[in-house]
Amino acid sequence: MASSYVSSVLTALSAGHVALVQEMLILTVFALSFVVWRRVGYKRVSTRNGNVSRKQVEPLAKHVQGKVSGQASKPRFAAQQINDEDQGKAKTAEADMIRFLAQCEFTRALNMYRGLERSGLEVLLSEELFASFVQSAVRVGKLDVAERMLRTMKRSNIAPSLQFWQHTMKLLSSRKQFSLCISAYHLFERSVPLDKTVFSCLINAALEMDLAERTPAMLEKFSQANIAAKDHVLHFRCFVALGNVTAAEALFRQLGAGATTLMLNLLLLTCINSREVDHAFELLQMAKGIEKGQRTCIVDIVSYNTVMKGFASTHRRRRCFDCMRDLIEYGLQPDDITLGSLLDACVADNDLAVANEIGDLLITSGCNMNAAMCAMFIKGLVRAGSLPKALALYEQLKKRNSSAPDVIAYSILIKGLVDQHDLDKALELVDDMRQCAQRPDDIILTHLLEGCRHAGKYELGKHIFQEIVATGVKPSDVTLVTLLKLYGRCGAYREAFELVKGWESLHGTKPSVIHYTCLMSGCFRTKSYDQAWASFELMIANGIEPDATTISTMLPGMVAAH
């Protein structure tokens, strides 16, 4: 049995070996036949056409290479093939295309140009035509055509003139076509004229395209264009994008009194972005020294705001405070950005001590603040837990007879007093509002009702509501909720029921499921189960569907009622 198995294996191997040998023989015969056919065919072509010279082969090779590289393969006129007739044809077509472009017939001019291009005569066109085409293409939004014209100029060895660069760059910059500006620069980088208008447009395009790494080479050429001191602003813009504090500082020191406020602010911003806040403050002090003996000022409120924003971002509230003290001593008035950045830093970390110092500084400095700044600062002090300083600042502004705080500032103060259960002081502020010819709004009304709820003064709350509503204030849904909580706190559930029942007819808004749930919750707390059920029936009768909160409020109450 074993011998039969071995014999079958050997038989299979021998059969496979024979098949392999046959395949190898077939492949060998095919390869030899192909080689013989190639050699015989080449000899026949040589015999029929003669020997092909190297000079005849080279143009064909170049033509094939042009195809492979993706360049145009259509025939071009050599210099010796262009005759006077071709030049006259190109000149006439150019005049027609310029006329068409001037008449806003862009498509007609483009079709004529394509006809010349098929004939290879576009190399005879002048810069005037290409300039007209580029500007017209940009105006109609055909940026591909504009780039095509620029590449044709490059291929035809036409170096654009200074006027061409100025007009084209201004047009592209005004249309915010910054990518085409950069493409034009790549094409003619070595032949771009040293002109500040041209390079200012190119540098601005690079900055807008987030290509700050391209700007150093452009800045070097821009500096060679006989620029004035004020033109160095572009350098500082690039330094901000590059984060180059060293170069920015060196240029600022070099300019000295010729530096402008914008240059200083960009220098400070470069330092802040590089986390060199202390160095920025030192440069600010240096700029103040440069100002001495000069008619114009370099440092402004934006300079201080920039530095303060840097200190605030690093949570150095004390340095923010020192910076604001310095700007007041310098004679500047803090604006909303100054106060906002400072207070946000204090509120974020709940720094009551610095907030109190800020309040003292503003009270004693005599700063003139408008209503918006006053409201913002009062809100910041209240949020920082410095309500007494906010009230002191309010009293100081009142004594100066300066611009009165607006309704927002009053609302913030009243809310702070209500939270501290000082209802009497809150009502005094309402009287101050009326003396300043300002009317409380629905938010202030809600705050006062909340204060009455805390104090359990039902009659006072009812009187305040009727008095303010009589002045034309429309109560909100939040006002109704607060009023219902006041009624429930004092056990006036019947009055609360009548209030909800007649609310839509009196004030024009329909109570929601929240109001009915609040009403029923108050009735259950006072064990007025019949009144709670009556409130539920009123809600259903008015087409209000109960929600999950309503059901969870009703079920325990109904169980307790049984």
C-alpha positions as CSV (number, residue, x, y, z in Angstrom):
1,M,0.0,0.0,0.0
2,A,2.9,2.4,0.9
3,S,4.7,1.5,-2.4
4,S,1.5,2.4,-4.4
5,Y,1.2,5.8,-2.7
6,V,4.9,6.6,-3.4
7,S,4.5,5.6,-7.1
8,S,1.4,7.8,-7.5
9,V,3.3,10.8,-6.0
10,L,6.3,10.3,-8.4
11,T,3.9,10.0,-11.3
12,A,2.3,13.4,-10.4
13,L,5.7,15.1,-10.0
14,S,6.9,13.8,-13.4
15,A,3.7,15.1,-15.1
16,G,4.1,18.5,-13.5
17,H,7.8,18.6,-14.6
18,V,6.8,17.9,-18.2
19,A,4.2,20.7,-18.1
20,L,6.7,23.2,-16.7
21,V,9.2,22.4,-19.4
22,Q,6.6,22.9,-22.1
23,E,5.7,26.3,-20.8
24,M,9.3,27.4,-20.6
25,L,9.8,26.3,-24.2
26,I,6.8,28.3,-25.5
27,L,8.0,31.5,-23.7
28,T,11.5,31.1,-25.1
29,V,10.2,30.7,-28.7
30,F,8.0,33.8,-28.3
31,A,10.9,35.9,-27.0
32,L,13.2,34.9,-29.9
33,S,10.5,35.6,-32.4
34,F,9.9,39.1,-31.0
35,V,13.6,40.0,-31.1
36,V,13.9,38.8,-34.7
37,W,10.8,40.8,-35.8
38,R,12.1,44.0,-34.2
39,R,15.5,43.8,-35.9
40,V,14.0,42.9,-39.3
41,G,11.4,45.7,-39.1
42,Y,14.0,48.3,-38.1
43,K,16.2,47.4,-41.1
44,R,13.3,47.7,-43.5
45,V,12.4,51.2,-42.3
46,S,16.1,52.2,-42.6
47,T,16.3,50.8,-46.1
48,R,13.1,52.6,-47.2
49,N,13.7,56.0,-45.6
50,G,17.4,56.2,-45.4
51,N,19.4,57.0,-42.3
52,V,17.6,59.5,-39.9
53,S,20.0,62.2,-38.9
54,R,20.4,63.4,-35.3
55,K,19.3,66.9,-36.4
56,Q,16.0,65.4,-37.6
57,V,15.4,63.4,-34.4
58,E,16.1,66.3,-31.9
59,P,13.0,68.4,-32.8
60,L,10.7,65.4,-32.5
61,A,12.3,64.5,-29.1
62,K,11.8,68.0,-27.8
63,H,8.2,68.0,-29.0
64,V,7.5,64.7,-27.2
65,Q,9.2,65.9,-24.1
66,G,7.0,69.0,-24.1
67,K,4.0,66.8,-24.2
68,V,5.2,64.7,-21.3
69,S,6.0,67.8,-19.2
70,G,2.4,69.1,-19.7
71,Q,3.4,72.1,-21.7
72,A,1.5,73.3,-24.8
73,S,2.2,71.0,-27.7
74,K,0.6,73.1,-30.5
75,P,3.1,74.6,-33.0
76,R,4.6,77.9,-32.2
77,F,5.8,80.4,-34.8
78,A,9.6,80.7,-34.8
79,A,11.0,84.2,-35.1
80,Q,11.9,83.7,-38.7
81,Q,8.4,82.3,-39.6
82,I,6.5,85.5,-38.4
83,N,6.1,87.8,-41.4
84,D,4.7,91.3,-41.8
85,E,1.2,89.9,-42.5
86,D,1.2,88.1,-39.2
87,Q,2.3,91.2,-37.3
88,G,-0.3,93.3,-39.0
89,K,-3.0,90.7,-38.1
90,A,-1.9,90.6,-34.5
91,K,-1.8,94.4,-34.2
92,T,-5.3,94.8,-35.7
93,A,-6.7,92.1,-33.4
94,E,-5.1,93.7,-30.4
95,A,-6.7,97.0,-31.2
96,D,-10.1,95.3,-31.6
97,M,-9.7,93.4,-28.3
98,I,-8.7,96.6,-26.4
99,R,-11.8,98.3,-27.8
100,F,-14.1,95.3,-26.8
101,L,-12.7,95.3,-23.3
102,A,-13.2,99.1,-23.0
103,Q,-16.8,98.5,-24.0
104,C,-17.2,95.7,-21.4
105,E,-17.5,93.0,-24.1
106,F,-15.2,90.7,-22.2
107,T,-16.4,87.4,-23.8
108,R,-16.0,88.7,-27.3
109,A,-12.5,89.9,-26.6
110,L,-11.6,86.5,-25.0
111,N,-12.9,84.5,-28.0
112,M,-10.7,86.7,-30.3
113,Y,-7.7,86.1,-28.1
114,R,-8.3,82.3,-28.2
115,G,-8.3,82.5,-32.0
116,L,-4.9,84.2,-31.9
117,E,-3.6,81.7,-29.4
118,R,-4.6,78.8,-31.7
119,S,-2.5,80.5,-34.4
120,G,0.4,81.1,-32.1
121,L,0.2,84.9,-32.6
122,E,-0.3,85.7,-28.9
123,V,3.4,86.2,-28.5
124,L,3.1,89.4,-30.6
125,L,0.6,91.0,-28.2
126,S,1.8,94.0,-26.1
127,E,1.7,94.7,-22.3
128,E,-1.2,97.1,-22.9
129,L,-3.5,94.3,-24.0
130,F,-2.5,91.9,-21.2
131,A,-3.0,94.7,-18.6
132,S,-6.5,95.4,-20.0
133,F,-7.3,91.7,-20.0
134,V,-6.1,91.1,-16.4
135,Q,-8.0,94.1,-15.0
136,S,-11.2,93.2,-16.9
137,A,-10.9,89.6,-15.8
138,V,-10.6,90.6,-12.2
139,R,-13.6,92.9,-12.4
140,V,-15.8,90.2,-13.9
141,G,-14.5,87.5,-11.5
142,K,-12.6,85.5,-14.1
143,L,-9.5,84.9,-12.1
144,D,-8.4,81.9,-14.1
145,V,-8.3,84.1,-17.2
146,A,-6.3,86.7,-15.3
147,E,-3.7,84.1,-14.2
148,R,-3.6,82.7,-17.7
149,M,-2.7,86.2,-19.1
150,L,0.0,86.6,-16.5
151,R,1.5,83.2,-17.4
152,T,1.4,84.1,-21.1
153,M,3.3,87.3,-20.4
154,K,5.9,85.2,-18.6
155,R,6.1,82.7,-21.5
156,S,6.5,85.6,-24.0
157,N,9.3,87.2,-21.9
158,I,7.2,90.4,-21.3
159,A,8.4,92.1,-18.1
160,P,5.5,94.0,-16.6
161,S,6.1,97.7,-16.1
162,L,5.8,99.6,-12.8
163,Q,2.5,101.0,-13.9
164,F,1.2,97.5,-14.7
165,W,2.2,96.3,-11.2
166,Q,0.7,99.3,-9.4
167,H,-2.6,99.2,-11.1
168,T,-2.9,95.4,-10.9
169,M,-1.9,95.1,-7.3
170,K,-4.2,97.9,-6.2
171,L,-7.1,96.3,-8.1
172,L,-6.4,92.8,-6.7
173,S,-6.1,94.2,-3.1
174,S,-9.3,96.2,-3.3
175,R,-11.1,93.1,-4.5
176,K,-9.4,91.0,-1.8
177,Q,-8.0,88.6,-4.4
178,F,-4.9,88.0,-2.4
179,S,-4.1,84.6,-3.8
180,L,-3.7,86.0,-7.3
181,C,-1.3,88.7,-5.9
182,I,0.9,85.9,-4.5
183,S,0.7,84.0,-7.8
184,A,1.8,87.1,-9.8
185,Y,4.7,87.5,-7.4
186,H,5.8,83.9,-7.8
187,L,5.8,84.3,-11.6
188,F,7.8,87.5,-11.7
189,E,9.6,87.4,-8.4
190,R,13.0,88.5,-9.8
191,S,11.6,91.3,-11.9
192,V,9.1,93.0,-9.6
193,P,10.0,96.7,-9.4
194,L,11.1,98.1,-6.0
195,D,8.0,100.2,-5.3
196,K,6.4,100.7,-1.9
197,T,2.9,100.5,-3.4
198,V,3.5,97.2,-5.1
199,F,5.3,95.6,-2.1
200,S,2.8,96.9,0.4
201,C,0.0,95.2,-1.5
202,L,2.1,92.0,-1.8
203,I,3.0,92.0,1.9
204,N,-0.6,92.6,2.9
205,A,-1.7,89.7,0.6
206,A,0.8,87.4,2.3
207,L,-0.4,88.4,5.7
208,E,-4.0,87.8,4.7
209,M,-3.1,84.4,3.3
210,D,-1.3,83.4,6.5
211,L,2.0,83.3,4.6
212,A,4.0,85.2,7.2
213,E,7.1,83.2,6.3
214,R,7.1,84.9,2.9
215,T,7.2,88.4,4.3
216,P,10.9,88.8,5.4
217,A,12.1,88.7,1.8
218,M,9.4,91.1,0.7
219,L,10.1,93.4,3.6
220,E,13.8,93.6,2.5
221,K,12.8,94.8,-0.9
222,F,10.1,97.1,0.5
223,S,12.7,98.8,2.6
224,Q,14.8,99.5,-0.5
225,A,11.9,101.5,-2.1
226,N,12.7,104.8,-0.5
227,I,9.9,104.5,2.2
228,A,9.1,107.1,4.9
229,A,9.1,106.6,8.6
230,K,5.4,106.1,8.8
231,D,5.6,103.3,6.2
232,H,7.3,101.1,8.7
233,V,3.9,100.2,10.1
234,L,3.9,97.3,7.6
235,H,7.1,96.0,9.3
236,F,5.4,95.9,12.7
237,R,2.4,94.0,11.2
238,C,4.7,91.4,9.9
239,F,6.6,91.2,13.2
240,V,3.2,90.5,15.0
241,A,2.5,87.7,12.5
242,L,6.0,86.3,12.9
243,G,6.2,86.8,16.7
244,N,9.6,88.5,16.2
245,V,9.9,90.7,19.4
246,T,13.6,91.3,18.9
247,A,13.3,92.8,15.4
248,A,10.2,94.8,16.3
249,E,12.0,96.4,19.3
250,A,15.1,97.1,17.3
251,L,13.1,98.9,14.6
252,F,11.1,100.9,17.2
253,R,14.3,102.1,18.9
254,Q,15.8,103.0,15.6
255,L,12.8,105.1,14.6
256,G,12.7,106.9,18.0
257,A,10.6,110.0,17.8
258,G,9.5,109.0,14.3
259,A,7.6,106.0,15.6
260,T,3.8,106.3,15.7
261,T,1.1,105.2,18.1
262,L,0.1,102.3,15.9
263,M,3.7,101.1,15.7
264,L,4.0,101.1,19.5
265,N,0.7,99.2,19.9
266,L,1.8,96.6,17.4
267,L,5.1,96.2,19.2
268,L,3.3,95.7,22.5
269,L,0.9,93.2,20.9
270,T,4.0,91.3,19.6
271,C,5.3,91.1,23.2
272,I,1.9,90.0,24.6
273,N,1.5,87.3,22.0
274,S,4.9,86.0,22.9
275,R,4.0,86.0,26.6
276,E,6.6,88.8,27.4
277,V,4.1,91.0,29.3
278,D,6.7,92.5,31.7
279,H,8.8,93.5,28.7
280,A,5.8,95.1,27.1
281,F,5.2,97.2,30.2
282,E,8.9,98.3,30.1
283,L,8.6,99.3,26.4
284,L,5.5,101.3,27.3
285,Q,7.5,103.2,29.9
286,M,10.2,103.7,27.3
287,A,7.7,105.1,24.8
288,K,6.5,107.6,27.4
289,G,10.1,108.8,27.7
290,I,10.4,109.2,24.0
291,E,7.3,111.5,24.1
292,K,9.1,114.1,26.3
293,G,9.8,117.2,24.2
294,Q,7.7,116.0,21.3
295,R,4.4,117.6,20.1
296,T,2.7,114.3,19.4
297,C,1.9,111.6,21.8
298,I,2.8,108.0,21.1
299,V,1.1,106.3,24.1
300,D,-2.7,106.1,24.1
301,I,-5.4,104.1,25.9
302,V,-5.0,101.2,23.4
303,S,-1.4,100.9,24.5
304,Y,-2.4,100.4,28.1
305,N,-5.3,98.2,27.2
306,T,-3.0,95.9,25.3
307,V,-0.6,95.5,28.3
308,M,-3.5,95.1,30.7
309,K,-5.0,92.4,28.6
310,G,-1.6,90.6,28.8
311,F,-1.6,90.8,32.6
312,A,-5.2,89.7,32.8
313,S,-4.5,86.7,30.6
314,T,-1.8,85.6,33.0
315,H,-4.1,86.2,36.0
316,R,-1.8,88.9,37.4
317,R,-4.6,91.1,38.7
318,R,-2.3,93.3,40.9
319,R,-0.2,94.2,37.8
320,C,-3.5,95.1,36.0
321,F,-4.4,97.4,38.8
322,D,-0.9,99.0,38.8
323,C,-1.2,99.5,35.0
324,M,-4.6,101.2,35.4
325,R,-3.2,103.4,38.2
326,D,-0.3,104.4,35.9
327,L,-2.6,105.3,33.0
328,I,-4.7,107.5,35.2
329,E,-1.6,109.3,36.5
330,Y,-0.5,109.7,32.9
331,G,-3.7,111.6,32.2
332,L,-5.7,109.1,30.2
333,Q,-9.3,108.0,30.9
334,P,-10.0,104.3,31.2
335,D,-12.6,103.1,28.7
336,D,-14.9,100.1,28.7
337,I,-12.2,97.8,27.5
338,T,-9.8,98.8,30.3
339,L,-12.4,98.3,33.0
340,G,-13.8,95.2,31.4
341,S,-10.5,93.4,31.2
342,L,-9.6,94.4,34.7
343,L,-12.9,93.5,36.3
344,D,-13.1,90.2,34.5
345,A,-9.8,89.2,35.9
346,C,-11.0,90.1,39.4
347,V,-14.4,88.5,39.1
348,A,-13.0,85.3,37.6
349,D,-10.9,84.7,40.7
350,N,-13.3,86.4,43.1
351,D,-10.5,88.9,44.2
352,L,-12.5,91.2,46.5
353,A,-9.4,93.1,47.7
354,V,-8.4,94.3,44.2
355,A,-12.0,95.0,43.4
356,N,-12.3,97.3,46.4
357,E,-9.0,99.0,45.4
358,I,-10.4,99.6,41.9
359,G,-13.5,101.1,43.4
360,D,-11.5,103.4,45.6
361,L,-9.3,104.5,42.7
362,L,-12.3,105.4,40.5
363,I,-14.0,107.2,43.3
364,T,-10.9,109.4,44.1
365,S,-9.6,109.8,40.5
366,G,-12.5,111.8,39.2
367,C,-12.8,109.7,36.0
368,N,-15.6,110.7,33.7
369,M,-17.6,107.7,32.8
370,N,-20.6,107.4,30.6
371,A,-23.7,105.4,31.4
372,A,-22.5,102.2,29.7
373,M,-19.1,102.3,31.5
374,C,-20.8,103.0,34.8
375,A,-23.2,100.1,34.4
376,M,-20.3,97.8,33.4
377,F,-18.1,98.8,36.3
378,I,-21.0,98.6,38.9
379,K,-21.8,95.1,37.5
380,G,-18.2,94.0,37.8
381,L,-18.0,95.3,41.4
382,V,-21.2,93.6,42.4
383,R,-20.2,90.3,40.8
384,A,-16.8,90.5,42.6
385,G,-18.8,90.7,45.9
386,S,-17.9,94.4,46.4
387,L,-21.5,95.8,46.6
388,P,-20.5,98.6,49.1
389,K,-17.9,99.9,46.7
390,A,-20.4,99.8,43.9
391,L,-22.9,101.8,46.0
392,A,-20.1,104.2,47.0
393,L,-19.2,104.7,43.3
394,Y,-22.9,105.3,42.5
395,E,-23.1,107.9,45.3
396,Q,-19.9,109.6,44.1
397,L,-21.3,109.8,40.5
398,K,-24.5,111.3,41.9
399,K,-22.6,114.0,43.7
400,R,-20.7,115.0,40.6
401,N,-23.9,115.5,38.7
402,S,-22.2,113.6,35.8
403,S,-24.1,111.4,33.5
404,A,-26.7,109.4,35.5
405,P,-26.5,105.6,35.5
406,D,-28.8,103.9,33.2
407,V,-31.6,101.4,34.0
408,I,-29.1,98.5,33.7
409,A,-26.9,99.9,36.5
410,Y,-29.9,100.5,38.7
411,S,-31.1,97.0,38.1
412,I,-27.7,95.5,39.0
413,L,-27.6,97.5,42.3
414,I,-31.2,96.7,43.2
415,K,-30.6,93.0,42.5
416,G,-27.5,93.1,44.7
417,L,-29.4,94.8,47.6
418,V,-32.3,92.4,47.3
419,D,-29.9,89.4,47.5
420,Q,-28.6,90.9,50.8
421,H,-32.2,91.4,52.0
422,D,-31.8,95.2,52.1
423,L,-35.2,96.1,50.6
424,D,-35.3,99.6,52.1
425,K,-32.1,100.6,50.3
426,A,-33.4,99.1,47.1
427,L,-36.5,101.2,47.3
428,E,-34.4,104.3,47.8
429,L,-32.7,103.6,44.5
430,V,-36.1,103.4,42.9
431,D,-36.9,106.9,44.2
432,D,-33.5,108.1,42.8
433,M,-34.5,106.7,39.4
434,R,-37.7,108.6,39.4
435,Q,-35.9,111.8,40.3
436,C,-33.6,111.2,37.3
437,A,-36.7,110.8,35.1
438,Q,-36.1,107.1,34.6
439,R,-38.8,104.5,34.9
440,P,-38.3,101.0,36.4
441,D,-38.7,98.2,34.0
442,D,-40.1,94.7,34.5
443,I,-36.7,93.3,35.6
444,I,-36.5,95.9,38.4
445,L,-40.1,95.1,39.3
446,T,-39.3,91.4,39.6
447,H,-36.3,92.2,41.8
448,L,-38.5,94.3,44.1
449,L,-41.1,91.6,44.4
450,E,-38.4,89.1,45.2
451,G,-37.3,91.4,48.0
452,C,-40.9,91.6,49.3
453,R,-41.1,87.8,49.3
454,H,-37.9,87.5,51.3
455,A,-39.3,90.0,53.8
456,G,-42.8,88.5,53.8
457,K,-44.3,91.9,52.9
458,Y,-47.4,91.0,50.9
459,E,-49.1,94.3,51.0
460,L,-46.0,96.2,50.0
461,G,-45.3,93.9,47.2
462,K,-48.9,94.2,45.9
463,H,-48.6,98.0,46.1
464,I,-45.2,98.1,44.3
465,F,-46.7,95.9,41.5
466,Q,-49.8,98.1,41.0
467,E,-47.7,101.3,41.1
468,I,-45.1,100.2,38.6
469,V,-47.7,98.6,36.3
470,A,-49.7,101.8,36.3
471,T,-46.7,103.6,34.8
472,G,-47.1,101.4,31.7
473,V,-44.6,98.6,32.5
474,K,-45.8,95.3,31.1
475,P,-45.0,92.5,33.6
476,S,-43.2,89.4,32.2
477,D,-43.8,85.7,32.8
478,V,-41.0,85.8,35.4
479,T,-42.7,88.7,37.2
480,L,-45.9,86.6,37.5
481,V,-43.9,83.6,38.9
482,T,-42.3,85.9,41.5
483,L,-45.7,87.4,42.4
484,L,-47.2,84.0,42.8
485,K,-44.3,83.0,45.1
486,L,-45.0,86.1,47.2
487,Y,-48.7,85.3,47.5
488,G,-47.9,81.7,48.4
489,R,-45.3,82.8,51.0
490,C,-48.0,84.9,52.7
491,G,-50.8,82.4,52.3
492,A,-52.9,84.5,49.9
493,Y,-53.8,81.6,47.7
494,R,-57.3,82.9,46.9
495,E,-55.8,86.2,45.6
496,A,-53.2,84.2,43.7
497,F,-56.0,82.1,42.1
498,E,-57.8,85.3,41.0
499,L,-54.6,86.8,39.8
500,V,-53.9,83.9,37.4
501,K,-57.5,83.7,36.4
502,G,-57.6,87.4,35.2
503,W,-54.0,87.7,34.1
504,E,-54.6,87.3,30.4
505,S,-57.4,89.9,30.3
506,L,-55.4,92.4,32.3
507,H,-51.9,92.1,30.8
508,G,-52.4,90.4,27.5
509,T,-50.4,87.2,28.1
510,K,-51.6,83.7,28.8
511,P,-50.3,82.0,31.9
512,S,-48.3,78.9,31.1
513,V,-48.1,75.5,32.8
514,I,-45.3,76.9,35.0
515,H,-47.6,79.5,36.5
516,Y,-50.4,77.0,37.2
517,T,-47.9,74.5,38.8
518,C,-46.5,77.3,41.0
519,L,-50.1,78.2,42.0
520,M,-51.0,74.6,42.9
521,S,-47.7,74.1,44.8
522,G,-48.5,77.2,47.0
523,C,-52.0,75.8,47.7
524,F,-50.6,72.5,48.7
525,R,-48.1,74.0,51.1
526,T,-51.0,75.8,52.9
527,K,-53.1,72.6,52.7
528,S,-55.7,74.4,50.5
529,Y,-56.4,71.2,48.6
530,D,-59.8,72.4,47.2
531,Q,-58.1,75.5,45.8
532,A,-55.3,73.5,44.3
533,W,-57.8,71.3,42.5
534,A,-59.7,74.3,41.3
535,S,-56.4,75.7,39.9
536,F,-55.9,72.4,38.1
537,E,-59.4,72.5,36.6
538,L,-58.7,76.2,35.5
539,M,-55.6,75.1,33.8
540,I,-57.4,72.3,31.9
541,A,-60.2,74.7,31.0
542,N,-57.8,77.1,29.5
543,G,-56.3,74.4,27.3
544,I,-53.0,74.1,29.1
545,E,-51.6,70.5,29.2
546,P,-50.0,69.4,32.5
547,D,-46.3,68.4,32.3
548,A,-44.2,66.0,34.4
549,T,-43.6,68.7,37.0
550,T,-47.3,69.4,37.3
551,I,-48.1,65.7,37.8
552,S,-45.3,65.2,40.4
553,T,-46.7,68.2,42.3
554,M,-50.3,67.1,42.1
555,L,-50.0,63.4,43.1
556,P,-48.4,63.9,46.6
557,G,-50.9,66.7,47.3
558,M,-53.9,64.5,46.3
559,V,-52.6,61.7,48.4
560,A,-52.2,64.0,51.4
561,A,-55.7,65.4,50.8
562,H,-57.2,61.9,51.2
